[in-house]
Amino acid sequence: MTQTNEEFTSLLLVDDDTTFCGVLSSALTKRGFNVCVANSVEQAIPLAEANSPEFAVVDLKMNGASGLVLVKKLHELDPHTRIVVLTGYASITTAVEAIKLGATQYLAKPANADEIVAAFKHVPDDNTPLNTQTTQIDDLTWDHIQRVLREHHDNISATARALNMHRRTLQRKLAKPPGRAD
């Protein structure tokens, strides 16, 4: 049975912040999703096994298992499930890992319902290289470097040491903000 955009589509929302889940669930329901909420990976897996969702929003860090465990399980259950990983602890390593495990997008919190719905539309096909996420990962890297730089009072050498990076490498990264062409 083929669904049209008018029909409700199943969405699994998994986050240990119950207030956030309530607000986001309501917003996504208003946008046409049939939302099922779980507050841990352990709660979500049986729900997904019983009824594999078309869409999923998964928090990365929760009490219990990591959201990456759920991303992998959801992808195994149905490789066509579109999964958006949300996190307040963004890093290049987890972004790449999430995409490799089957996530469609990786968004840093706070992300609103419109951003999440837009992220679902970025479904890579077999011909789309992994670097479709490069801009977002570059932005995360830039933001992290800027935060560490501020913490070290704009001291390049101290920031480079904190990032475990050579000073010249850091200077090159600072000279090329994300989104700037080579």
Secondary structure, 3 states (H helix, E strand, C coil): CCCCCCCCEEEEEECCCHHHHHHHHHHHHHCCEEEEEECCHHHHHHHHHHCCCCEEEEECCCCCCCHHHHHHHHHHHCCCCEEEEEECCCCHHHHHHHHHHCCCEEEECCCCHHHHHHHHCCCCCCCCCHHHHHHHHHHHHHHHHHHHHHHCCCCHHHHHHHCCCCHHHHHHHHHCCCCCCC
